[in-house]
Amino acid sequence: MLILGLILFGMLIGALAQLILGRDRGRIDWTMAIVAGLVGSFVGGLLASLLNGDGLELRPSGIIGSIVGAVIVTAIWRFTAGRSKA
């Protein structure tokens, strides 16, 4: 059940990152949302929580770090996808 919750949380964070950066063609790419959300949440959330001294508990610093990490992963994904089409 925990894994399902983590995937759902990552998907929501990834979708939020796409909304912050602007959606491609007016829709959310759910594959990108899941991947960016999970990777961004892991890297950004873990890093922000550990730097803030919160440990591995769910705190606002971890959630903010998750969003920032997902935005960075989404921006890198879009940049590399745009370069491969050119």
mmCIF file as gemmi writes it, N, C-alpha and C atoms, coordinates in Angstrom:
data_model
loop_
_atom_site.group_PDB
_atom_site.id
_atom_site.type_symbol
_atom_site.label_atom_id
_atom_site.label_alt_id
_atom_site.label_comp_id
_atom_site.label_asym_id
_atom_site.label_entity_id
_atom_site.label_seq_id
_atom_site.pdbx_PDB_ins_code
_atom_site.Cartn_x
_atom_site.Cartn_y
_atom_site.Cartn_z
_atom_site.occupancy
_atom_site.B_iso_or_equiv
_atom_site.pdbx_formal_charge
_atom_site.auth_seq_id
_atom_site.auth_asym_id
_atom_site.pdbx_PDB_model_num
ATOM 1 N N . MET Axp A 1 ? 0.823 -1.2 0 1 0 ? 1 A 1
ATOM 2 C CA . MET Axp A 1 ? 0 0 0 1 0 ? 1 A 1
ATOM 3 C C . MET Axp A 1 ? 0.864 1.259 0 1 0 ? 1 A 1
ATOM 4 N N . LEU Axp A 2 ? 2.013 1.164 0.673 1 0 ? 2 A 1
ATOM 5 C CA . LEU Axp A 2 ? 2.926 2.305 0.718 1 0 ? 2 A 1
ATOM 6 C C . LEU Axp A 2 ? 3.452 2.637 -0.673 1 0 ? 2 A 1
ATOM 7 N N . ILE Axp A 3 ? 3.779 1.614 -1.451 1 0 ? 3 A 1
ATOM 8 C CA . ILE Axp A 3 ? 4.303 1.843 -2.802 1 0 ? 3 A 1
ATOM 9 C C . ILE Axp A 3 ? 3.263 2.542 -3.664 1 0 ? 3 A 1
ATOM 10 N N . LEU Axp A 4 ? 2.011 2.127 -3.558 1 0 ? 4 A 1
ATOM 11 C CA . LEU Axp A 4 ? 0.934 2.763 -4.317 1 0 ? 4 A 1
ATOM 12 C C . LEU Axp A 4 ? 0.784 4.231 -3.906 1 0 ? 4 A 1
ATOM 13 N N . GLY Axp A 5 ? 0.9 4.506 -2.619 1 0 ? 5 A 1
ATOM 14 C CA . GLY Axp A 5 ? 0.828 5.881 -2.138 1 0 ? 5 A 1
ATOM 15 C C . GLY Axp A 5 ? 1.983 6.735 -2.649 1 0 ? 5 A 1
ATOM 16 N N . LEU Axp A 6 ? 3.188 6.155 -2.691 1 0 ? 6 A 1
ATOM 17 C CA . LEU Axp A 6 ? 4.347 6.88 -3.21 1 0 ? 6 A 1
ATOM 18 C C . LEU Axp A 6 ? 4.195 7.185 -4.692 1 0 ? 6 A 1
ATOM 19 N N . ILE Axp A 7 ? 3.681 6.229 -5.453 1 0 ? 7 A 1
ATOM 20 C CA . ILE Axp A 7 ? 3.468 6.451 -6.885 1 0 ? 7 A 1
ATOM 21 C C . ILE Axp A 7 ? 2.421 7.538 -7.098 1 0 ? 7 A 1
ATOM 22 N N . LEU Axp A 8 ? 1.341 7.502 -6.334 1 0 ? 8 A 1
ATOM 23 C CA . LEU Axp A 8 ? 0.3 8.517 -6.453 1 0 ? 8 A 1
ATOM 24 C C . LEU Axp A 8 ? 0.828 9.897 -6.069 1 0 ? 8 A 1
ATOM 25 N N . PHE Axp A 9 ? 1.605 9.975 -4.986 1 0 ? 9 A 1
ATOM 26 C CA . PHE Axp A 9 ? 2.199 11.244 -4.572 1 0 ? 9 A 1
ATOM 27 C C . PHE Axp A 9 ? 3.137 11.771 -5.653 1 0 ? 9 A 1
ATOM 28 N N . GLY Axp A 10 ? 3.971 10.894 -6.213 1 0 ? 10 A 1
ATOM 29 C CA . GLY Axp A 10 ? 4.886 11.292 -7.277 1 0 ? 10 A 1
ATOM 30 C C . GLY Axp A 10 ? 4.15 11.775 -8.509 1 0 ? 10 A 1
ATOM 31 N N . MET Axp A 11 ? 3.049 11.105 -8.844 1 0 ? 11 A 1
ATOM 32 C CA . MET Axp A 11 ? 2.265 11.507 -10.007 1 0 ? 11 A 1
ATOM 33 C C . MET Axp A 11 ? 1.661 12.896 -9.795 1 0 ? 11 A 1
ATOM 34 N N . LEU Axp A 12 ? 1.162 13.163 -8.61 1 0 ? 12 A 1
ATOM 35 C CA . LEU Axp A 12 ? 0.577 14.477 -8.328 1 0 ? 12 A 1
ATOM 36 C C . LEU Axp A 12 ? 1.642 15.576 -8.323 1 0 ? 12 A 1
ATOM 37 N N . ILE Axp A 13 ? 2.809 15.282 -7.76 1 0 ? 13 A 1
ATOM 38 C CA . ILE Axp A 13 ? 3.898 16.261 -7.758 1 0 ? 13 A 1
ATOM 39 C C . ILE Axp A 13 ? 4.376 16.516 -9.186 1 0 ? 13 A 1
ATOM 40 N N . GLY Axp A 14 ? 4.48 15.462 -10.001 1 0 ? 14 A 1
ATOM 41 C CA . GLY Axp A 14 ? 4.889 15.62 -11.401 1 0 ? 14 A 1
ATOM 42 C C . GLY Axp A 14 ? 3.885 16.422 -12.205 1 0 ? 14 A 1
ATOM 43 N N . ALA Axp A 15 ? 2.593 16.189 -11.955 1 0 ? 15 A 1
ATOM 44 C CA . ALA Axp A 15 ? 1.56 16.968 -12.646 1 0 ? 15 A 1
ATOM 45 C C . ALA Axp A 15 ? 1.626 18.441 -12.218 1 0 ? 15 A 1
ATOM 46 N N . LEU Axp A 16 ? 1.874 18.677 -10.939 1 0 ? 16 A 1
ATOM 47 C CA . LEU Axp A 16 ? 2.022 20.049 -10.449 1 0 ? 16 A 1
ATOM 48 C C . LEU Axp A 16 ? 3.228 20.726 -11.099 1 0 ? 16 A 1
ATOM 49 N N . ALA Axp A 17 ? 4.309 19.985 -11.28 1 0 ? 17 A 1
ATOM 50 C CA . ALA Axp A 17 ? 5.499 20.543 -11.941 1 0 ? 17 A 1
ATOM 51 C C . ALA Axp A 17 ? 5.18 20.937 -13.383 1 0 ? 17 A 1
ATOM 52 N N . GLN Axp A 18 ? 4.379 20.122 -14.072 1 0 ? 18 A 1
ATOM 53 C CA . GLN Axp A 18 ? 3.997 20.462 -15.444 1 0 ? 18 A 1
ATOM 54 C C . GLN Axp A 18 ? 3.097 21.687 -15.475 1 0 ? 18 A 1
ATOM 55 N N . LEU Axp A 19 ? 2.224 21.822 -14.482 1 0 ? 19 A 1
ATOM 56 C CA . LEU Axp A 19 ? 1.369 23.007 -14.42 1 0 ? 19 A 1
ATOM 57 C C . LEU Axp A 19 ? 2.194 24.262 -14.152 1 0 ? 19 A 1
ATOM 58 N N . ILE Axp A 20 ? 3.241 24.139 -13.339 1 0 ? 20 A 1
ATOM 59 C CA . ILE Axp A 20 ? 4.102 25.283 -13.048 1 0 ? 20 A 1
ATOM 60 C C . ILE Axp A 20 ? 4.859 25.71 -14.3 1 0 ? 20 A 1
ATOM 61 N N . LEU Axp A 21 ? 5.38 24.734 -15.057 1 0 ? 21 A 1
ATOM 62 C CA . LEU Axp A 21 ? 6.159 25.044 -16.259 1 0 ? 21 A 1
ATOM 63 C C . LEU Axp A 21 ? 5.291 25.314 -17.481 1 0 ? 21 A 1
ATOM 64 N N . GLY Axp A 22 ? 4.034 24.978 -17.415 1 0 ? 22 A 1
ATOM 65 C CA . GLY Axp A 22 ? 3.144 25.124 -18.568 1 0 ? 22 A 1
ATOM 66 C C . GLY Axp A 22 ? 2.999 23.785 -19.273 1 0 ? 22 A 1
ATOM 67 N N . ARG Axp A 23 ? 1.785 23.464 -19.634 1 0 ? 23 A 1
ATOM 68 C CA . ARG Axp A 23 ? 1.51 22.158 -20.245 1 0 ? 23 A 1
ATOM 69 C C . ARG Axp A 23 ? 1.809 22.181 -21.727 1 0 ? 23 A 1
ATOM 70 N N . ASP Axp A 24 ? 2.305 21.044 -22.226 1 0 ? 24 A 1
ATOM 71 C CA . ASP Axp A 24 ? 2.519 20.878 -23.666 1 0 ? 24 A 1
ATOM 72 C C . ASP Axp A 24 ? 1.185 20.542 -24.323 1 0 ? 24 A 1
ATOM 73 N N . ARG Axp A 25 ? 0.837 21.267 -25.347 1 0 ? 25 A 1
ATOM 74 C CA . ARG Axp A 25 ? -0.391 21.037 -26.11 1 0 ? 25 A 1
ATOM 75 C C . ARG Axp A 25 ? -1.637 21.003 -25.219 1 0 ? 25 A 1
ATOM 76 N N . GLY Axp A 26 ? -1.61 21.712 -24.113 1 0 ? 26 A 1
ATOM 77 C CA . GLY Axp A 26 ? -2.784 21.858 -23.267 1 0 ? 26 A 1
ATOM 78 C C . GLY Axp A 26 ? -3.176 20.645 -22.443 1 0 ? 26 A 1
ATOM 79 N N . ARG Axp A 27 ? -2.291 19.671 -22.32 1 0 ? 27 A 1
ATOM 80 C CA . ARG Axp A 27 ? -2.633 18.487 -21.523 1 0 ? 27 A 1
ATOM 81 C C . ARG Axp A 27 ? -1.427 18.062 -20.698 1 0 ? 27 A 1
ATOM 82 N N . ILE Axp A 28 ? -1.673 17.213 -19.712 1 0 ? 28 A 1
ATOM 83 C CA . ILE Axp A 28 ? -0.612 16.705 -18.854 1 0 ? 28 A 1
ATOM 84 C C . ILE Axp A 28 ? -0.146 15.361 -19.396 1 0 ? 28 A 1
ATOM 85 N N . ASP Axp A 29 ? 1.149 15.204 -19.552 1 0 ? 29 A 1
ATOM 86 C CA . ASP Axp A 29 ? 1.748 13.937 -19.956 1 0 ? 29 A 1
ATOM 87 C C . ASP Axp A 29 ? 1.951 13.12 -18.682 1 0 ? 29 A 1
ATOM 88 N N . TRP Axp A 30 ? 1.103 12.117 -18.467 1 0 ? 30 A 1
ATOM 89 C CA . TRP Axp A 30 ? 1.109 11.366 -17.215 1 0 ? 30 A 1
ATOM 90 C C . TRP Axp A 30 ? 2.345 10.49 -17.057 1 0 ? 30 A 1
ATOM 91 N N . THR Axp A 31 ? 2.918 10.035 -18.168 1 0 ? 31 A 1
ATOM 92 C CA . THR Axp A 31 ? 4.156 9.264 -18.067 1 0 ? 31 A 1
ATOM 93 C C . THR Axp A 31 ? 5.27 10.143 -17.525 1 0 ? 31 A 1
ATOM 94 N N . MET Axp A 32 ? 5.398 11.341 -18.081 1 0 ? 32 A 1
ATOM 95 C CA . MET Axp A 32 ? 6.392 12.288 -17.595 1 0 ? 32 A 1
ATOM 96 C C . MET Axp A 32 ? 6.083 12.684 -16.155 1 0 ? 32 A 1
ATOM 97 N N . ALA Axp A 33 ? 4.815 12.825 -15.818 1 0 ? 33 A 1
ATOM 98 C CA . ALA Axp A 33 ? 4.433 13.219 -14.466 1 0 ? 33 A 1
ATOM 99 C C . ALA Axp A 33 ? 4.869 12.177 -13.445 1 0 ? 33 A 1
ATOM 100 N N . ILE Axp A 34 ? 4.668 10.9 -13.751 1 0 ? 34 A 1
ATOM 101 C CA . ILE Axp A 34 ? 5.051 9.844 -12.817 1 0 ? 34 A 1
ATOM 102 C C . ILE Axp A 34 ? 6.568 9.794 -12.656 1 0 ? 34 A 1
ATOM 103 N N . VAL Axp A 35 ? 7.291 9.792 -13.771 1 0 ? 35 A 1
ATOM 104 C CA . VAL Axp A 35 ? 8.749 9.69 -13.707 1 0 ? 35 A 1
ATOM 105 C C . VAL Axp A 35 ? 9.356 10.921 -13.038 1 0 ? 35 A 1
ATOM 106 N N . ALA Axp A 36 ? 8.961 12.103 -13.491 1 0 ? 36 A 1
ATOM 107 C CA . ALA Axp A 36 ? 9.51 13.334 -12.921 1 0 ? 36 A 1
ATOM 108 C C . ALA Axp A 36 ? 9.118 13.486 -11.458 1 0 ? 36 A 1
ATOM 109 N N . GLY Axp A 37 ? 7.912 13.101 -11.133 1 0 ? 37 A 1
ATOM 110 C CA . GLY Axp A 37 ? 7.464 13.199 -9.743 1 0 ? 37 A 1
ATOM 111 C C . GLY Axp A 37 ? 8.228 12.272 -8.824 1 0 ? 37 A 1
ATOM 112 N N . LEU Axp A 38 ? 8.429 11.031 -9.244 1 0 ? 38 A 1
ATOM 113 C CA . LEU Axp A 38 ? 9.149 10.08 -8.401 1 0 ? 38 A 1
ATOM 114 C C . LEU Axp A 38 ? 10.624 10.447 -8.269 1 0 ? 38 A 1
ATOM 115 N N . VAL Axp A 39 ? 11.263 10.748 -9.393 1 0 ? 39 A 1
ATOM 116 C CA . VAL Axp A 39 ? 12.689 11.099 -9.347 1 0 ? 39 A 1
ATOM 117 C C . VAL Axp A 39 ? 12.883 12.426 -8.617 1 0 ? 39 A 1
ATOM 118 N N . GLY Axp A 40 ? 12.071 13.405 -8.953 1 0 ? 40 A 1
ATOM 119 C CA . GLY Axp A 40 ? 12.181 14.714 -8.31 1 0 ? 40 A 1
ATOM 120 C C . GLY Axp A 40 ? 11.862 14.656 -6.828 1 0 ? 40 A 1
ATOM 121 N N . SER Axp A 41 ? 10.866 13.868 -6.461 1 0 ? 41 A 1
ATOM 122 C CA . SER Axp A 41 ? 10.52 13.728 -5.052 1 0 ? 41 A 1
ATOM 123 C C . SER Axp A 41 ? 11.636 13.047 -4.285 1 0 ? 41 A 1
ATOM 124 N N . PHE Axp A 42 ? 12.208 12.028 -4.888 1 0 ? 42 A 1
ATOM 125 C CA . PHE Axp A 42 ? 13.274 11.321 -4.195 1 0 ? 42 A 1
ATOM 126 C C . PHE Axp A 42 ? 14.491 12.218 -3.995 1 0 ? 42 A 1
ATOM 127 N N . VAL Axp A 43 ? 14.944 12.822 -5.062 1 0 ? 43 A 1
ATOM 128 C CA . VAL Axp A 43 ? 16.166 13.634 -4.981 1 0 ? 43 A 1
ATOM 129 C C . VAL Axp A 43 ? 15.901 14.94 -4.224 1 0 ? 43 A 1
ATOM 130 N N . GLY Axp A 44 ? 14.934 15.706 -4.69 1 0 ? 44 A 1
ATOM 131 C CA . GLY Axp A 44 ? 14.666 17.01 -4.078 1 0 ? 44 A 1
ATOM 132 C C . GLY Axp A 44 ? 14.119 16.915 -2.673 1 0 ? 44 A 1
ATOM 133 N N . GLY Axp A 45 ? 13.161 16.024 -2.457 1 0 ? 45 A 1
ATOM 134 C CA . GLY Axp A 45 ? 12.562 15.888 -1.136 1 0 ? 45 A 1
ATOM 135 C C . GLY Axp A 45 ? 13.53 15.347 -0.111 1 0 ? 45 A 1
ATOM 136 N N . LEU Axp A 46 ? 14.297 14.336 -0.495 1 0 ? 46 A 1
ATOM 137 C CA . LEU Axp A 46 ? 15.271 13.764 0.421 1 0 ? 46 A 1
ATOM 138 C C . LEU Axp A 46 ? 16.367 14.773 0.745 1 0 ? 46 A 1
ATOM 139 N N . LEU Axp A 47 ? 16.853 15.455 -0.273 1 0 ? 47 A 1
ATOM 140 C CA . LEU Axp A 47 ? 17.91 16.439 -0.066 1 0 ? 47 A 1
ATOM 141 C C . LEU Axp A 47 ? 17.429 17.586 0.815 1 0 ? 47 A 1
ATOM 142 N N . ALA Axp A 48 ? 16.242 18.114 0.544 1 0 ? 48 A 1
ATOM 143 C CA . ALA Axp A 48 ? 15.712 19.225 1.34 1 0 ? 48 A 1
ATOM 144 C C . ALA Axp A 48 ? 15.454 18.798 2.787 1 0 ? 48 A 1
ATOM 145 N N . SER Axp A 49 ? 14.93 17.598 2.98 1 0 ? 49 A 1
ATOM 146 C CA . SER Axp A 49 ? 14.655 17.126 4.333 1 0 ? 49 A 1
ATOM 147 C C . SER Axp A 49 ? 15.936 16.907 5.122 1 0 ? 49 A 1
ATOM 148 N N . LEU Axp A 50 ? 16.925 16.332 4.48 1 0 ? 50 A 1
ATOM 149 C CA . LEU Axp A 50 ? 18.178 16.081 5.19 1 0 ? 50 A 1
ATOM 150 C C . LEU Axp A 50 ? 18.942 17.369 5.47 1 0 ? 50 A 1
ATOM 151 N N . LEU Axp A 51 ? 18.933 18.315 4.53 1 0 ? 51 A 1
ATOM 152 C CA . LEU Axp A 51 ? 19.612 19.59 4.758 1 0 ? 51 A 1
ATOM 153 C C . LEU Axp A 51 ? 18.924 20.407 5.846 1 0 ? 51 A 1
ATOM 154 N N . ASN Axp A 52 ? 17.612 20.282 5.936 1 0 ? 52 A 1
ATOM 155 C CA . ASN Axp A 52 ? 16.844 21.014 6.93 1 0 ? 52 A 1
ATOM 156 C C . ASN Axp A 52 ? 16.892 20.342 8.3 1 0 ? 52 A 1
ATOM 157 N N . GLY Axp A 53 ? 17.382 19.114 8.355 1 0 ? 53 A 1
ATOM 158 C CA . GLY Axp A 53 ? 17.48 18.4 9.62 1 0 ? 53 A 1
ATOM 159 C C . GLY Axp A 53 ? 16.204 17.688 10.03 1 0 ? 53 A 1
ATOM 160 N N . ASP Axp A 54 ? 15.283 17.487 9.096 1 0 ? 54 A 1
ATOM 161 C CA . ASP Axp A 54 ? 14.021 16.831 9.415 1 0 ? 54 A 1
ATOM 162 C C . ASP Axp A 54 ? 14.118 15.312 9.387 1 0 ? 54 A 1
ATOM 163 N N . GLY Axp A 55 ? 15.191 14.787 8.855 1 0 ? 55 A 1
ATOM 164 C CA . GLY Axp A 55 ? 15.297 13.338 8.724 1 0 ? 55 A 1
ATOM 165 C C . GLY Axp A 55 ? 14.42 12.858 7.587 1 0 ? 55 A 1
ATOM 166 N N . LEU Axp A 56 ? 13.839 11.709 7.747 1 0 ? 56 A 1
ATOM 167 C CA . LEU Axp A 56 ? 13.024 11.128 6.68 1 0 ? 56 A 1
ATOM 168 C C . LEU Axp A 56 ? 11.532 11.247 6.946 1 0 ? 56 A 1
ATOM 169 N N . GLU Axp A 57 ? 11.122 12.14 7.819 1 0 ? 57 A 1
ATOM 170 C CA . GLU Axp A 57 ? 9.711 12.344 8.102 1 0 ? 57 A 1
ATOM 171 C C . GLU Axp A 57 ? 9.098 13.287 7.061 1 0 ? 57 A 1
ATOM 172 N N . LEU Axp A 58 ? 7.785 13.183 6.889 1 0 ? 58 A 1
ATOM 173 C CA . LEU Axp A 58 ? 7.078 14.048 5.942 1 0 ? 58 A 1
ATOM 174 C C . LEU Axp A 58 ? 6.911 15.431 6.573 1 0 ? 58 A 1
ATOM 175 N N . ARG Axp A 59 ? 7.611 16.387 6.025 1 0 ? 59 A 1
ATOM 176 C CA . ARG Axp A 59 ? 7.586 17.766 6.508 1 0 ? 59 A 1
ATOM 177 C C . ARG Axp A 59 ? 7.391 18.7 5.324 1 0 ? 59 A 1
ATOM 178 N N . PRO Axp A 60 ? 7.015 19.944 5.575 1 0 ? 60 A 1
ATOM 179 C CA . PRO Axp A 60 ? 6.86 20.901 4.471 1 0 ? 60 A 1
ATOM 180 C C . PRO Axp A 60 ? 8.137 21.094 3.655 1 0 ? 60 A 1
ATOM 181 N N . SER Axp A 61 ? 9.295 21.037 4.283 1 0 ? 61 A 1
ATOM 182 C CA . SER Axp A 61 ? 10.54 21.209 3.534 1 0 ? 61 A 1
ATOM 183 C C . SER Axp A 61 ? 10.722 20.081 2.529 1 0 ? 61 A 1
ATOM 184 N N . GLY Axp A 62 ? 10.316 18.878 2.873 1 0 ? 62 A 1
ATOM 185 C CA . GLY Axp A 62 ? 10.41 17.757 1.945 1 0 ? 62 A 1
ATOM 186 C C . GLY Axp A 62 ? 9.434 17.881 0.791 1 0 ? 62 A 1
ATOM 187 N N . ILE Axp A 63 ? 8.249 18.39 1.064 1 0 ? 63 A 1
ATOM 188 C CA . ILE Axp A 63 ? 7.253 18.572 0.003 1 0 ? 63 A 1
ATOM 189 C C . ILE Axp A 63 ? 7.705 19.671 -0.96 1 0 ? 63 A 1
ATOM 190 N N . ILE Axp A 64 ? 8.215 20.767 -0.42 1 0 ? 64 A 1
ATOM 191 C CA . ILE Axp A 64 ? 8.721 21.846 -1.277 1 0 ? 64 A 1
ATOM 192 C C . ILE Axp A 64 ? 9.912 21.359 -2.09 1 0 ? 64 A 1
ATOM 193 N N . GLY Axp A 65 ? 10.793 20.598 -1.458 1 0 ? 65 A 1
ATOM 194 C CA . GLY Axp A 65 ? 11.928 20.032 -2.174 1 0 ? 65 A 1
ATOM 195 C C . GLY Axp A 65 ? 11.481 19.073 -3.266 1 0 ? 65 A 1
ATOM 196 N N . SER Axp A 66 ? 10.409 18.324 -3.021 1 0 ? 66 A 1
ATOM 197 C CA . SER Axp A 66 ? 9.869 17.415 -4.032 1 0 ? 66 A 1
ATOM 198 C C . SER Axp A 66 ? 9.363 18.18 -5.245 1 0 ? 66 A 1
ATOM 199 N N . ILE Axp A 67 ? 8.674 19.275 -4.997 1 0 ? 67 A 1
ATOM 200 C CA . ILE Axp A 67 ? 8.153 20.079 -6.103 1 0 ? 67 A 1
ATOM 201 C C . ILE Axp A 67 ? 9.296 20.696 -6.896 1 0 ? 67 A 1
ATOM 202 N N . VAL Axp A 68 ? 10.291 21.246 -6.206 1 0 ? 68 A 1
ATOM 203 C CA . VAL Axp A 68 ? 11.442 21.847 -6.894 1 0 ? 68 A 1
ATOM 204 C C . VAL Axp A 68 ? 12.186 20.79 -7.698 1 0 ? 68 A 1
ATOM 205 N N . GLY Axp A 69 ? 12.394 19.616 -7.115 1 0 ? 69 A 1
ATOM 206 C CA . GLY Axp A 69 ? 13.071 18.538 -7.828 1 0 ? 69 A 1
ATOM 207 C C . GLY Axp A 69 ? 12.298 18.091 -9.056 1 0 ? 69 A 1
ATOM 208 N N . ALA Axp A 70 ? 10.984 17.985 -8.94 1 0 ? 70 A 1
ATOM 209 C CA . ALA Axp A 70 ? 10.157 17.576 -10.083 1 0 ? 70 A 1
ATOM 210 C C . ALA Axp A 70 ? 10.156 18.635 -11.176 1 0 ? 70 A 1
ATOM 211 N N . VAL Axp A 71 ? 10.166 19.913 -10.801 1 0 ? 71 A 1
ATOM 212 C CA . VAL Axp A 71 ? 10.231 20.99 -11.801 1 0 ? 71 A 1
ATOM 213 C C . VAL Axp A 71 ? 11.555 20.916 -12.557 1 0 ? 71 A 1
ATOM 214 N N . ILE Axp A 72 ? 12.651 20.665 -11.836 1 0 ? 72 A 1
ATOM 215 C CA . ILE Axp A 72 ? 13.963 20.563 -12.49 1 0 ? 72 A 1
ATOM 216 C C . ILE Axp A 72 ? 14.009 19.366 -13.425 1 0 ? 72 A 1
ATOM 217 N N . VAL Axp A 73 ? 13.511 18.216 -12.982 1 0 ? 73 A 1
ATOM 218 C CA . VAL Axp A 73 ? 13.509 17.014 -13.826 1 0 ? 73 A 1
ATOM 219 C C . VAL Axp A 73 ? 12.629 17.232 -15.058 1 0 ? 73 A 1
ATOM 220 N N . THR Axp A 74 ? 11.465 17.849 -14.884 1 0 ? 74 A 1
ATOM 221 C CA . THR Axp A 74 ? 10.572 18.115 -16.02 1 0 ? 74 A 1
ATOM 222 C C . THR Axp A 74 ? 11.221 19.079 -17.01 1 0 ? 74 A 1
ATOM 223 N N . ALA Axp A 75 ? 11.877 20.115 -16.515 1 0 ? 75 A 1
ATOM 224 C CA . ALA Axp A 75 ? 12.541 21.08 -17.402 1 0 ? 75 A 1
ATOM 225 C C . ALA Axp A 75 ? 13.67 20.409 -18.184 1 0 ? 75 A 1
ATOM 226 N N . ILE Axp A 76 ? 14.45 19.561 -17.526 1 0 ? 76 A 1
ATOM 227 C CA . ILE Axp A 76 ? 15.53 18.844 -18.221 1 0 ? 76 A 1
ATOM 228 C C . ILE Axp A 76 ? 14.953 17.9 -19.259 1 0 ? 76 A 1
ATOM 229 N N . TRP Axp A 77 ? 13.864 17.21 -18.909 1 0 ? 77 A 1
ATOM 230 C CA . TRP Axp A 77 ? 13.21 16.277 -19.835 1 0 ? 77 A 1
ATOM 231 C C . TRP Axp A 77 ? 12.74 17.017 -21.086 1 0 ? 77 A 1
ATOM 232 N N . ARG Axp A 78 ? 12.077 18.146 -20.895 1 0 ? 78 A 1
ATOM 233 C CA . ARG Axp A 78 ? 11.579 18.92 -22.039 1 0 ? 78 A 1
ATOM 234 C C . ARG Axp A 78 ? 12.721 19.492 -22.873 1 0 ? 78 A 1
ATOM 235 N N . PHE Axp A 79 ? 13.796 19.929 -22.233 1 0 ? 79 A 1
ATOM 236 C CA . PHE Axp A 79 ? 14.937 20.469 -22.954 1 0 ? 79 A 1
ATOM 237 C C . PHE Axp A 79 ? 15.589 19.403 -23.818 1 0 ? 79 A 1
ATOM 238 N N . THR Axp A 80 ? 15.791 18.21 -23.262 1 0 ? 80 A 1
ATOM 239 C CA . THR Axp A 80 ? 16.417 17.14 -24.046 1 0 ? 80 A 1
ATOM 240 C C . THR Axp A 80 ? 15.479 16.629 -25.125 1 0 ? 80 A 1
ATOM 241 N N . ALA Axp A 81 ? 14.197 16.6 -24.879 1 0 ? 81 A 1
ATOM 242 C CA . ALA Axp A 81 ? 13.232 16.159 -25.912 1 0 ? 81 A 1
ATOM 243 C C . ALA Axp A 81 ? 13.168 17.178 -27.043 1 0 ? 81 A 1
ATOM 244 N N . GLY Axp A 82 ? 13.253 18.454 -26.729 1 0 ? 82 A 1
ATOM 245 C CA . GLY Axp A 82 ? 13.237 19.503 -27.747 1 0 ? 82 A 1
ATOM 246 C C . GLY Axp A 82 ? 14.489 19.499 -28.589 1 0 ? 82 A 1
ATOM 247 N N . ARG Axp A 83 ? 15.616 19.18 -28.008 1 0 ? 83 A 1
ATOM 248 C CA . ARG Axp A 83 ? 16.878 19.133 -28.753 1 0 ? 83 A 1
ATOM 249 C C . ARG Axp A 83 ? 16.95 17.932 -29.685 1 0 ? 83 A 1
ATOM 250 N N . SER Axp A 84 ? 16.319 16.822 -29.294 1 0 ? 84 A 1
ATOM 251 C CA . SER Axp A 84 ? 16.377 15.628 -30.147 1 0 ? 84 A 1
ATOM 252 C C . SER Axp A 84 ? 15.483 15.779 -31.377 1 0 ? 84 A 1
ATOM 253 N N . LYS Axp A 85 ? 14.465 16.636 -31.321 1 0 ? 85 A 1
ATOM 254 C CA . LYS Axp A 85 ? 13.593 16.85 -32.47 1 0 ? 85 A 1
ATOM 255 C C . LYS Axp A 85 ? 14.193 17.817 -33.484 1 0 ? 85 A 1
ATOM 256 N N . ALA Axp A 86 ? 15.09 18.667 -33.02 1 0 ? 86 A 1
ATOM 257 C CA . ALA Axp A 86 ? 15.672 19.688 -33.901 1 0 ? 86 A 1
ATOM 258 C C . ALA Axp A 86 ? 16.735 19.151 -34.81 1 0 ? 86 A 1
